[in-house]
Amino acid sequence: MLKVTYLLLILAILPLQDTGFKAEQLRYSRVRSAYAEKESIILDKLNGQNINVDMLEVYIRAFKEEEQVELWGRNSNDTSLRLVDQYKFCSTSGQMGPKRRQGDYQIPEGFYFIDRFNPFSSFHLSLGINYPNKSDRILGDSGNPGGDIFIHGDCVTIGCIPITDDKIKELYLYCVEAKNNGQARIEVSIFPTRLNQENYDRLLKNYPLDQSRIHLWTDLKKGYAYFEKHKSPPKVSILNNGRYRVGGM
């Protein structure tokens, strides 16, 4: 009888020992529903790129003018990322240029990373971006640069990136899988537009006297060019004047 009781106790404890990030997220009903609906879809897309979900690493790019989010992925032992999926903004706000203060309705521009997973968001599911980063705190409103910037569901925004409830389920699950695999930092680069030479020249022509924007776009262009060449995110640091130093160039 004691042996049976001991065995039952062990079986009761075992599920609690699965403390991985994915297991933690699966405690939430919206995440469970997303897996039930979307898991086969994301697995098919990863298989189509020869990416093993158990080795998945991801990188996100967003383009404000094109209103597009890209999800790139690779196996942890690969050097190059491959385009896995694309999502359309379903609403937008603000204009070209960075976010600098609370209430300016701007979507940020810069080099960021996912710092929060919200499985019970007011906008279904949401991925938090570490705005304001060091650059934003230096160059933005020192008293109130704003915050709480997310890629999320629904179709409303005053500075976030909404991609509908349906599509955030997929993007959220890709990021859950990557984090569960040990990816400590899921990078997110937000650009005003695709910063090829033609678009960059157009921005300089349209904003010739706005040096703060031009400096930012010049730094972002270096990161954009590096990724286009190497299909791997550049190493980025932030200088004391708030500008980005883009490595690997």
C-alpha positions as CSV (number, residue, x, y, z in Angstrom):
1,M,0.0,0.0,0.0
2,L,2.9,2.4,0.8
3,K,4.5,1.6,-2.5
4,V,1.3,2.4,-4.4
5,T,0.8,5.7,-2.5
6,Y,4.5,6.6,-3.2
7,L,4.0,5.9,-6.9
8,L,0.9,8.0,-7.1
9,L,2.7,10.9,-5.3
10,I,5.5,10.7,-7.9
11,L,3.1,10.8,-10.8
12,A,1.4,13.8,-9.3
13,I,4.7,15.7,-9.0
14,L,6.1,14.9,-12.4
15,P,3.9,17.4,-14.4
16,L,5.1,20.2,-12.1
17,Q,8.7,19.4,-13.0
18,D,8.1,20.5,-16.6
19,T,9.0,24.1,-16.0
20,G,10.1,25.1,-19.5
21,F,8.9,28.3,-20.9
22,K,6.4,26.6,-23.3
23,A,4.9,24.6,-20.4
24,E,4.5,27.9,-18.4
25,Q,2.7,29.5,-21.4
26,L,0.5,26.5,-21.9
27,R,-1.1,27.2,-18.5
28,Y,-3.0,30.0,-20.3
29,S,-6.2,29.2,-22.2
30,R,-5.4,31.5,-25.2
31,V,-2.0,29.9,-25.7
32,R,-3.6,26.4,-25.5
33,S,-6.2,27.5,-28.1
34,A,-3.5,29.0,-30.3
35,Y,-1.6,25.7,-30.3
36,A,-4.7,23.7,-31.0
37,E,-5.5,25.9,-34.0
38,K,-2.1,26.9,-35.4
39,E,0.5,24.3,-34.4
40,S,0.2,22.3,-37.5
41,I,0.4,25.4,-39.6
42,I,3.6,26.7,-38.1
43,L,5.2,23.2,-38.2
44,D,4.4,23.0,-41.9
45,K,6.0,26.4,-42.6
46,L,9.1,25.5,-40.6
47,N,9.4,22.2,-42.4
48,G,9.1,24.0,-45.7
49,Q,12.3,25.9,-44.7
50,N,14.0,22.8,-43.3
51,I,13.9,24.2,-39.8
52,N,13.4,21.9,-36.8
53,V,11.0,23.4,-34.3
54,D,13.1,22.0,-31.5
55,M,16.1,24.0,-32.8
56,L,14.2,27.1,-33.8
57,E,15.7,30.6,-33.5
58,V,13.8,33.7,-34.8
59,Y,14.3,37.3,-35.7
60,I,11.5,39.9,-36.5
61,R,11.7,42.8,-38.9
62,A,8.9,45.4,-39.2
63,F,8.5,48.1,-41.9
64,K,6.2,51.0,-41.2
65,E,5.7,52.3,-44.7
66,E,5.0,48.9,-46.1
67,E,3.0,48.0,-43.0
68,Q,4.6,44.6,-42.9
69,V,6.1,42.3,-40.2
70,E,8.6,39.6,-41.3
71,L,9.3,36.4,-39.2
72,W,12.7,34.9,-40.0
73,G,13.9,31.6,-38.6
74,R,16.8,29.2,-38.6
75,N,18.1,26.1,-36.8
76,S,20.3,27.0,-33.8
77,N,23.3,25.5,-35.6
78,D,22.7,27.5,-38.9
79,T,24.3,30.8,-39.7
80,S,21.7,32.2,-42.1
81,L,18.1,33.0,-41.4
82,R,15.3,32.1,-43.8
83,L,12.0,34.0,-44.3
84,V,9.3,31.9,-42.7
85,D,6.2,34.2,-42.8
86,Q,5.0,37.7,-43.3
87,Y,2.1,39.6,-41.6
88,K,0.4,42.7,-42.5
89,F,-0.3,45.6,-40.1
90,C,-4.1,45.8,-39.8
91,S,-3.9,49.4,-38.5
92,T,-1.2,52.0,-38.1
93,S,-0.6,55.4,-36.6
94,G,1.9,58.2,-36.7
95,Q,4.3,59.0,-39.5
96,M,7.9,58.3,-40.6
97,G,10.3,58.8,-37.7
98,P,10.9,57.5,-34.2
99,K,8.8,57.6,-31.1
100,R,10.0,60.3,-28.8
101,R,7.3,60.9,-26.2
102,Q,4.1,59.5,-24.6
103,G,1.0,60.2,-26.7
104,D,2.8,61.1,-30.0
105,Y,1.1,58.1,-31.7
106,Q,4.4,57.0,-33.2
107,I,5.5,53.5,-33.8
108,P,9.1,53.3,-32.7
109,E,12.0,52.9,-35.1
110,G,15.2,51.2,-33.9
111,F,16.8,48.0,-32.8
112,Y,14.8,46.2,-30.0
113,F,14.1,42.8,-28.5
114,I,11.0,41.0,-27.1
115,D,11.0,41.6,-23.4
116,R,7.5,40.3,-22.4
117,F,5.0,37.6,-23.5
118,N,1.4,38.5,-22.5
119,P,-0.9,35.6,-22.8
120,F,-3.9,37.5,-21.4
121,S,-3.5,40.7,-23.3
122,S,-6.4,43.1,-23.9
123,F,-5.5,42.6,-27.5
124,H,-5.7,38.8,-27.4
125,L,-1.9,37.9,-27.3
126,S,1.0,40.3,-27.3
127,L,4.7,40.5,-27.5
128,G,6.3,43.4,-25.7
129,I,9.2,45.4,-27.2
130,N,11.8,46.9,-25.0
131,Y,10.9,50.5,-25.9
132,P,12.2,52.8,-24.6
133,N,15.7,51.4,-25.1
134,K,18.9,53.4,-24.2
135,S,18.8,55.4,-27.4
136,D,15.1,56.3,-26.9
137,R,15.8,57.4,-23.3
138,I,18.7,59.6,-24.5
139,L,17.0,61.2,-27.5
140,G,13.4,61.1,-26.3
141,D,11.4,63.1,-23.8
142,S,13.4,62.8,-20.6
143,G,10.3,63.0,-18.5
144,N,7.9,60.7,-20.4
145,P,9.2,58.9,-23.5
146,G,6.2,56.6,-23.4
147,G,6.2,52.8,-23.2
148,D,4.1,49.6,-23.4
149,I,4.8,49.0,-27.1
150,F,3.7,45.6,-28.4
151,I,3.1,43.5,-31.4
152,H,-0.4,42.3,-30.7
153,G,-3.8,41.1,-32.0
154,D,-6.9,43.2,-32.7
155,C,-6.8,46.1,-35.1
156,V,-6.3,49.3,-33.1
157,T,-3.1,51.2,-32.3
158,I,-1.7,54.4,-30.9
159,G,1.9,53.3,-31.4
160,C,1.9,49.5,-31.3
161,I,1.9,47.0,-34.3
162,P,-1.4,45.1,-34.5
163,I,-1.6,42.1,-36.9
164,T,-5.1,40.7,-36.0
165,D,-6.0,38.0,-33.5
166,D,-5.6,35.3,-36.1
167,K,-2.0,36.2,-37.1
168,I,-0.7,37.0,-33.6
169,K,-1.4,33.4,-32.7
170,E,1.1,32.2,-35.2
171,L,3.8,34.8,-34.4
172,Y,3.4,34.3,-30.7
173,L,3.8,30.5,-31.0
174,Y,7.0,30.9,-33.1
175,C,8.4,33.1,-30.4
176,V,7.3,30.7,-27.6
177,E,9.1,27.9,-29.3
178,A,12.3,29.9,-29.8
179,K,12.4,31.0,-26.2
180,N,11.6,27.5,-25.0
181,N,14.6,26.3,-27.1
182,G,16.8,28.7,-25.1
183,Q,16.9,31.8,-27.3
184,A,17.5,34.4,-24.7
185,R,17.0,37.4,-26.9
186,I,14.5,37.6,-29.8
187,E,15.6,40.7,-31.7
188,V,13.1,43.0,-33.4
189,S,14.2,45.7,-35.9
190,I,11.7,48.3,-36.8
191,F,12.4,50.4,-39.9
192,P,10.6,53.4,-41.4
193,T,10.7,51.6,-44.8
194,R,12.8,49.0,-46.6
195,L,16.1,50.9,-46.4
196,N,17.5,50.2,-49.8
197,Q,19.4,53.1,-51.4
198,E,16.4,54.3,-53.3
199,N,14.1,54.6,-50.3
200,Y,16.9,56.0,-48.1
201,D,17.6,58.8,-50.7
202,R,13.8,59.5,-50.8
203,L,13.8,60.0,-47.0
204,L,16.7,62.3,-47.2
205,K,15.0,64.3,-49.8
206,N,11.7,64.5,-47.9
207,Y,13.3,65.4,-44.6
208,P,16.5,67.4,-45.5
209,L,16.5,69.6,-42.4
210,D,15.7,66.9,-39.8
211,Q,19.1,65.8,-38.7
212,S,17.9,63.6,-35.9
213,R,15.8,61.5,-38.2
214,I,18.5,61.4,-40.8
215,H,21.1,60.2,-38.2
216,L,18.7,57.4,-37.1
217,W,17.9,56.3,-40.6
218,T,21.6,56.3,-41.5
219,D,22.3,53.9,-38.6
220,L,19.2,51.8,-39.4
221,K,20.3,51.5,-43.1
222,K,23.6,50.0,-42.0
223,G,21.7,47.3,-40.0
224,Y,19.3,46.7,-42.9
225,A,22.2,46.4,-45.4
226,Y,24.1,44.0,-43.1
227,F,21.1,41.7,-42.8
228,E,20.3,41.8,-46.5
229,K,23.9,40.6,-47.2
230,H,24.4,38.1,-44.4
231,K,20.8,37.0,-43.4
232,S,21.8,37.4,-39.8
233,P,21.1,40.4,-37.5
234,P,24.0,42.8,-37.0
235,K,25.6,43.4,-33.6
236,V,24.3,46.7,-32.3
237,S,25.3,48.9,-29.4
238,I,24.2,52.3,-28.3
239,L,26.5,55.3,-28.0
240,N,26.3,57.9,-25.3
241,N,24.8,60.4,-27.8
242,G,22.0,57.9,-28.5
243,R,23.1,56.8,-31.9
244,Y,23.5,53.2,-32.8
245,R,26.8,51.6,-33.5
246,V,26.2,48.8,-36.0
247,G,28.9,46.1,-35.9
248,G,30.0,43.5,-38.5
249,M,30.1,46.1,-41.3
